[in-house]
Amino acid sequence: MSEAAPGTGDDPGFATESRAELAQAVRELIDACMTTVHTTDTDLVAAARAVRDVTASLVPVAAQDGTGTPARVFDAPRHHGDYLPRSPVVGEASPMSPRVDWQVVDGRCHATGTFGAAYEGPPGYVHGGMVALAFDEVLGIVNIANGCPGMTGTLTERYRRPTPLYREVRFEAWIEHIEGRRVRSRAVLHAGDTLCAEADGLFIQPRPELATEYFGHPMGG
């Protein structure tokens, strides 16, 4: 579970322990789907049907619209904590997430996690685009924790070594410089003692009226 930064408490109505358990089970299913090879077609078809049955139990026909698409209502987030549980990087309630756990200490974000088969790029290593996504997330978190949330203006990555799958990696992110509404943040990614990648991000704090147009409230509200 993440140690929430100021103003980023998880929404207790969504990110419950039960939903986190379901998300973890789906992660394990995704990994099995991506890695299992010694399985018969009959078993795969049976598994697909079982998964569809489980999905139907979570989204009853009565909750679908006229096209057969599940009807889901997403209210516009009012706080950062409303969407962190759904994050594709750190969201404990998101089966898309590799589960990167984080905490903020002395203004710096420290995060650890393990990437499985769903995030593979080069054989045996994490896709560079997933590394960039994770950097964008931890940089955003460190900005929020320091009271200067912003939108990504530019994000530059330097890939030093391939990032391994199935091995714990760690991120560290910090704010380098703040000038008006412009926030410069940096981060590094290590596997053990090996520096795998670095990131440099420029984040822009939108004017209150523009943030209200985008999100229905000023950022940080």
N, C-alpha and C positions, 0 to 999 in steps of 0.2 A: 504494500500500500504506500502510496506517495505521501511524503510529508508536505502538506499543503503550504504553499507560499501565501503571504498575506493577500486576502481577497480571493483565494482560489480554492476554497473548500469544496470537496466533492458533493454533488447533489445526492443526499441520502435517499431521495425517492427513486433514483435510477441506479446508482452504483452500489447495489446491495451485495452482500456476500453471496447470495444465491445467484445473482446475475454474473458475478465474477467467476463463480464455479462453472456456470454454463459456458462462459467465454473461454475458460481454460480447456474445457472438454472439446470445444469446437477447434481450438488451436491444435490440440492433439489429433483430432480428426483430419485437419488440413495437412498436418505433417505426415500422417499415415497415408493420405491420398497422394502426396507428393513423393513418397519414398518406397512404398510397398510394391514389390515386383513379382514375388512368388505367390500370386493370387489368381484364381480362375475367373473367367468371365462370369460364370454363374454367381460366384461370391461377390463380385463387384456389382452386378446388377441387383443382387439381394441387398447389399449395403446401400446402394442408391435409393432403393424403395424404402428402406428403413429410415434413412435420413429424411426423405420426403414426408414420411409419416410423422416424424418428430417435428418437422417444420410446420406441418398442418396443425399439430396439437398446440403450437405456440401462436399461430395466426389462423384462427378459425375462419371458415368460409364467410361467416356473418360479418367478419371484420374486413372483408374485401370489397373493392369497388366494383362497378359494373364490368370492368375489363378483366376481372380475375386477379388484379394486382392487389396485394395486401395494402389496406388503408392505414397509413401511419401518419401521425400528426407530429411535426417538429415545431415547437414554438421557438421563436427567435431567442437565442441565449441572452440572458440578462447579466450574467456574470461569467468570468472565465471558468469558474468551477462547474458551470452547467455543461461545458463541452469537453473538459479534460477527461472525464470518464469514457467518452466516446473516441478519444484520440487514437489514430492508427499507429501511434508510437508508444505512448505511455498509458493508454486507457485500459484500466483493469477490467472494464466492462465491454471492451471491444475485442472480438476474436481476430480482427485484422492486426492487432498489436502484437509485437514480439514480447511485450511486457518489459519495458525499460523502467525500472524503479529509480526514483530520483529524490533528492533532498537538497535544500539550499542551506549552506553553512557560510557565514560571514560574507554574504552577498554573492557567493559562487554556487552554481548548480553542479552537483555531482550525480551522475546517473550510471547505472550498470544494467546490463541485460544480455540476452543470448538470442541470436538470430537463427531460425531454423530453415528448413528446406524451402519454404514459401518465399524466402527473400534472396534466393540464390541468383547470382549473375554469372561470373566466371565459375567454372566447376569448383565447388568446395568453398566459395567465397561469397560475401554479401554483395548484392547488386549496388553499384555506385549511386543509383538514383535513390535507393532506400537509405543509404548513408546520408545523402543530402537531405532527405526528408527528416531523418532523426536529428541532424544538426539544426535544421530550421525549428524543430520543436524545442530542443533544449535551449537554444538561444532565445526563443520566445518566452520560455519559462523564466530564464534568468532576468529578462527584461521586466516581466510582470512582478517577479519577486522584489525587484528594486524600485518598483513604483513608476516604471516608464514603459508601459505596454505600447507596442507599435506594430505597424504592418511592414512586411518584408519588402524593402526596396531593391536591394541586391543581395545575393548570397554567392560567395565564391568559395569553392572547395579546392583543396590541394590533396590529392591522393598520393600518399607516400608509400604505402604497402597495401596489398589486398587485406580486407577485413575478413577473418575466418568465420565460417558457420559453426554452430554448436560449440562455441567457446565464449565464455563470459568476456565482454568488452566493457570499457568504461569511458564515459564522456566527462569532460569538465568544461564549463562555460562561464564566462564572466563579461562584464561590461568594460569596454576599453575607454570610451569617451562619450560624453553627452554634450551636444551643442544645440540649444533650442529644442526643436522637435525632432532632431536627428540623433539617433542612438547607434553607436558603433559597438558591436559585441563580437567576441571571438570564442572559439571552442576547439578542443582537441579530442581525438579518439584514439585510445590505446587498447591493444590486446596484450596483456602481460606488460612487458617493458617495451614493446614495439609500438612506435608511433605509426598509426595506420592512415590518419587523415587529419587535416586542419580545416577550419572554416572561419570566414570573415564575413559578417553580415552587417548591412546598413538597414536600420529600421526607422520608419517614419511615423511619428505620432500625428494622426490626422487631426485637423481642426475639429473642435467640438461639433460644429454644425455638419461637417462631412461624416464624422463618426456616427452621429445621430441618423443621418440619411442611410448609412450602410447597416447599422446594427440596432437602431431604435433608441440608442443612448450613447453618451460619450464613452470612449474607451476607459476601462477601469471602473465604470459605473455598474 
